[in-house]
Amino acid sequence: MTSLFFIDWNTESVSDQMAAPELAATLARLEIRVGSRWPTVVEESRNGSIRRSINVSLYPLAEWIVFNWWTLLHSGRSGGSFPNERSQWTSPRRNNMRAAGDGFIWPDLSIHPESGLIRIEWTADTATFPGRDVRFLTNGSDLLEFALVQESFTDLVEAVITRLTEAGVGETPLQKEWTALRELSTDEVEFCRVCGRLGLDPFSEGVDLATSIERVYEEIPESIVGDFFDAANPERLQENADWVSKANLKALGSKNSPSARMVIPRSVADSISDAAGTRESIPLISQDFLSRIRETRRSEAHSRRPFEIGYEHARRVRAELGLSPEARFPIDRMSISVSTLGSNEPSLQGLSRASDGHTKVVLGWGARTEARTFATSRALWHTLYGDPQAPFLLTTAASPSQQTARAFAAELLAPAEGIRARLGVGIGRITAAPVIADAYAVSETVIQHQIENQI
């Protein structure tokens, strides 16, 4: 497995130049490679030469990794494929390498856990800063496997600790924290992961939430616990959990035996008008199609990125219904009912359940028509491709199911191919979004995301 970090230790004696022995012992030339690109490409201010490595002490970098281990690997709150609420309790500094500090010049590189992957983003310096010897030159973003990032972090930390031991430097905060982290029990690790998903340090901010976290596991269906912790407000954890429990009961109603039957009724066979004024016949989705869906669910889960799966799922549904890329999707003809249960948590957007061929969606806010349509389309994805006997939480988080459902809804309602065709009839991109949004009866944001992500 290829590492992110490439280290060339500085073997020269520097003990007279640095007061802190842990900094002196771990001086190195560091390269960071993400895919085929180097976030550490810099220009030297003295002579204008360019290299792809930086001269730093690795101790502060290792300390930053270890003391932010759980948020770096498990908190998706600092970014996502769709706009996320920036949580007031989560500091973006925790996930940015420049927080390593200690007087060294680090790249503006952020770590964003996302859908079982890790998104790494880095930004070039736009100006020369006084007193700085180098300027970072590259911008970029890439998704890496979780295991690669975790292993790279582990390798760097252990290399630094080995270096400290060889230099006779011991009892540093890094060594103590890493030892404590490696000795955690299975239950303690799970608690730390939950705190990480909440954007909290488990050993300080998370301590007071232990009882609340335990209650959440008791009160909320297991299938949505992960999505809940990705989106809930730690300061209102019990209040958020109460809303989810009430929304789940409201979605259940009097029907306690959800079935796996399709949500689209035979009335969908009626002709509908698309945005261009043509009429298309929409047949009932076949049971054979649903069987094929169930057969492919498990194999798709690990083969592609979630948003790619969402796009493909939407194209399958539209093809099954015989819809052209320019046609509106008849979401109003689906057997879906929408109700509202007031919530003051923007990140918890709704909850859905499927029962007896019908999908119920409970929204936490009274939204305009386009937002309700997008939410119900996300719920439709879960009814078709998820576990219809389990509730589905609609959140702003970047978990696999949330990304897939959002991508599904965008492609279902406003196919990229149809948008591309409309862009080709002389509409400028600046004015295109509102015109095309009106044609598909969706928000401009959906069109903008489709253009940015697929076109």
JOVENTA-V955419 format. One record per backbone hydrogen bond with DSSP energy under -1.0 kcal/mol. NH is the residue of the N-H (numbers start at 1). CO is the residue of the C=O. If there is no record, write none. Layout:
# JOVENTA-V955419
NH|CO ; NH|CO
This chain:
# JOVENTA-V955419
6|31 ; 8|29 ; 10|27 ; 17|14 ; 18|14 ; 24|20 ; 25|21 ; 28|56 ; 29|8 ; 30|54 ; 31|6 ; 33|4 ; 34|37 ; 37|34 ; 41|38 ; 42|51 ; 43|135 ; 44|49 ; 45|133 ; 48|44 ; 51|42 ; 54|30 ; 56|28 ; 58|26 ; 62|58 ; 63|59 ; 64|60 ; 65|61 ; 66|62 ; 67|63 ; 69|66 ; 72|68 ; 73|69 ; 74|70 ; 75|71 ; 90|87 ; 94|91 ; 95|92 ; 96|93 ; 97|109 ; 99|96 ; 100|97 ; 104|101 ; 109|107 ; 110|121 ; 111|95 ; 112|119 ; 114|117 ; 117|114 ; 118|144 ; 119|112 ; 120|142 ; 121|110 ; 122|140 ; 123|108 ; 125|136 ; 132|129 ; 135|43 ; 137|41 ; 140|122 ; 142|120 ; 144|118 ; 146|116 ; 149|145 ; 150|146 ; 151|147 ; 152|148 ; 153|149 ; 154|150 ; 155|151 ; 156|152 ; 157|153 ; 158|154 ; 159|155 ; 160|156 ; 161|157 ; 162|158 ; 163|159 ; 164|160 ; 165|161 ; 166|162 ; 167|163 ; 168|165 ; 169|164 ; 176|172 ; 177|173 ; 178|174 ; 179|175 ; 180|176 ; 181|177 ; 182|178 ; 184|181 ; 189|185 ; 190|186 ; 191|187 ; 192|188 ; 193|189 ; 194|190 ; 195|191 ; 196|192 ; 197|193 ; 198|194 ; 199|196 ; 200|195 ; 204|201 ; 206|201 ; 209|206 ; 210|207 ; 213|209 ; 214|210 ; 215|211 ; 216|212 ; 217|213 ; 218|214 ; 219|215 ; 220|216 ; 224|221 ; 228|224 ; 229|225 ; 230|226 ; 231|228 ; 232|228 ; 236|233 ; 240|236 ; 241|237 ; 242|238 ; 243|239 ; 244|240 ; 245|241 ; 246|242 ; 247|243 ; 248|244 ; 249|245 ; 250|246 ; 251|247 ; 252|248 ; 253|249 ; 255|252 ; 268|265 ; 269|266 ; 270|267 ; 272|280 ; 274|278 ; 277|274 ; 280|272 ; 290|286 ; 291|287 ; 292|288 ; 293|289 ; 294|290 ; 295|291 ; 296|292 ; 297|293 ; 300|296 ; 301|297 ; 303|300 ; 304|300 ; 309|305 ; 310|306 ; 311|307 ; 312|308 ; 313|309 ; 314|310 ; 315|311 ; 316|312 ; 317|313 ; 318|314 ; 319|315 ; 320|316 ; 321|317 ; 322|319 ; 323|318 ; 327|324 ; 331|329 ; 333|330 ; 334|331 ; 335|263 ; 336|334 ; 337|359 ; 339|361 ; 341|363 ; 343|364 ; 348|345 ; 349|394 ; 350|394 ; 351|362 ; 352|392 ; 353|360 ; 355|358 ; 358|355 ; 359|335 ; 360|353 ; 361|337 ; 362|351 ; 363|339 ; 364|349 ; 372|368 ; 373|369 ; 374|370 ; 375|371 ; 376|372 ; 377|373 ; 378|374 ; 379|375 ; 380|376 ; 381|377 ; 382|378 ; 383|379 ; 384|380 ; 385|381 ; 386|382 ; 390|387 ; 392|352 ; 394|350 ; 396|347 ; 403|399 ; 404|400 ; 405|401 ; 406|402 ; 407|403 ; 408|404 ; 409|405 ; 410|406 ; 411|407 ; 412|408 ; 413|409 ; 414|410 ; 419|415 ; 420|416 ; 421|417 ; 422|418 ; 423|419 ; 424|420 ; 425|422 ; 432|428 ; 435|431 ; 436|432 ; 437|433 ; 438|434 ; 439|435 ; 440|436 ; 442|437 ; 447|443 ; 448|444 ; 449|445 ; 450|446 ; 451|447 ; 452|448 ; 453|449 ; 454|450
